[in-house]
Amino acid sequence: MNMRPPPPKRVLGGVFIPTVTLAHGGGGKAMKDLIDDVFISAFAGAAPEVLEDQARFDLTMLATHGDRLAFTTDSFVVDPLFFPGGDIGKLAVYGTVNDLAVGGAKPLYLSCAVVIEEGMQVETLRRIALSMAEAVREAGVSIVTGDTKVVQRGACDKIFITTTGIGVIRPGLELGIDHVTPGDAILVNGLLGDHGAAILCARGDMELETSIESDCAALHGLIEVLLAAAPGTRCIRDATRGGVATVLNEIANASGVSIEIDEALTPLREEVRGFCEILGLDPLYLANEGKIVVVVPPEESAAALAALSGHALGQGSSIIGHAVRGEAGRVTMQTVFGGRRIVDMLVGEQLPRIC
């Protein structure tokens, strides 16, 4: 029997200048050295030993997790790169993991493509890569392929990251925003708007002093607990850009129902509430990076709430409203003043470049 010898261990190159140059994107030794020094060394154990032009998967192994693949991709252009509670590296990993998990998938593999501006500090790039490595290990996923490009000064703002994720969905699990029926309960897993508020404060334009941190987190563990407690869950969405308001409108439109929520039951940090009042923002439209909107049948609402509340990432979970019969696609809020207001789809962007 012919046995293939193990591949020789990759000899890692190094970068010995402080900033990224166009040569680092040229496909030669300088590029290899940058990838080795910044990414391969950071992703040790979370990336393949031999680098090919594609990742290869054992279909038999994938089938042990389920019978359908989930596939997602996202780009991250957040400004600033580092903010209280996270950074662009963690955001790229957690955001892609969450996009898989809300569809009921077990996240397994990620790709990572970076577009780097000429002149970016190598140490800043290394810090981002190390943060991504910590995030993939915490999330239990692997980065299996990637790409690096360097563009001239001014062609991008320091670094843009694109991550693509593959996960597997177990048999019998069917989640979808078109599955909601009147009577279903609407839940969130905690305080809303922290990420959007943290990003704007970190930019320093408003000179506001606040301790708000981003809620950036990987939510697949929380979702596993939820689905075990409430197997009839209709749908799960992560409330990123556009916030909870946009998610509710998407659900109401897709399912042809009305949704009514209660302002008094919608969890907000007092600092975020005050922050929004000062700036004239609506917290329902602020981005979140660790919050999901969950819709469950009424008989499972108590179990779902208990499951979310019992998890570290579900502190402050609340049933904020219900799907009802009425005008399809209409979302309304019962205000603390006793009136009602329409919660419409966000037009444009309250805060650009928040993820």
Steps between C-alpha positions, in 0.01 A plus 500: 500500500638840401478751783524869418768662715386789719554842338812687606438755771450848354795729570346830603633826365506828688429869446772737622362837395232693691243560225331307222621579147358422157762226472315313774212450257712408199485123532871449567722447802394824669138386486588153631695656785207725595251211493737278699598758759157656558236239413647148499681554830184645657270229365723210607273206571199673342626488140624219272869406499519490120368805314316426176281719280191346656382327814399133476237335716426142591131459411463204732612715793263781400212253484551408864378850592195517274352467154520857364778754457458862607718753320540871575736787428548848646738794472617715791604864466448626856647833609685511737675164469515459879214596729385421855400134508651393169680574175464433129661156535260371765212661315587316178511161672201542728285664234547211259456236770173667602370519144534122482365431848176698460406263218547206735840401360799376695783733386810309387721681250586859411695669225676831555583752226665830588548817298778702662590863435860572416669654803299317763704417808603134504450487878140618458443228242659244731276610787191450282618154389565392859153620598347297217698195609373535856144536370510189278641290782232627738230429240637154418531563125794490258629749243571273203578735213560866431643776285708814544497813284686829547370819338648847464463760773150640498348208305359358824498610863773294673341155467182336373428136591270255325417173674298214356361220713381143452285314749274195509132485595369190677205308353153622590597855592311756292537866593380786283367853521196386301397247769347745751127477584266720709546438872873426479719668761789734411809484724839667518796374701591818684585868489472655155707758314829461688711438189377800304538727803850366578619559143374858484648582839833344398520733200526793740302739281239573768742525794267286710641321804342158536593148608286330232669196346406311186303179555714326235475123566458160334145383562493139375522357852208713615298396195567130566359541851198688366417238236527219755249676726270627224520254207204667330691829457375672185797719416811668638666810360800698623418868532810657346474795258152649519450362849198322642257724311628387160493132599140527622394663175669227296323231704160670480528543123625147431233334717212732413424588863494809717737528794433693818774573753499677835751774570487429874613141435779590255831475691727802468797616700427837659820638349385395153157650558656831607754486218219464246297782654798736477574414135143454380550133416249217531657211696285246313710574190840483672721209398567203726771236463392264777122520493240285326130536434324168565145403406346198672149354525311628806511166683883504487554864595560436870750221428678714241527793740634279778757344266624837375506654849700207637785551253783750553413672171130518583501712813214749474302295248142612455178421315452835328184430299295268282400434144132584449235499230483828317657691215776283353844645559392755761712541816373719785625584847296567812685799649559570867270802461204278412487567126606300198751579231596330178845342495588521133787358299813712535563722198873547444747458785492664843871430552726404207784248533391339825596146397 
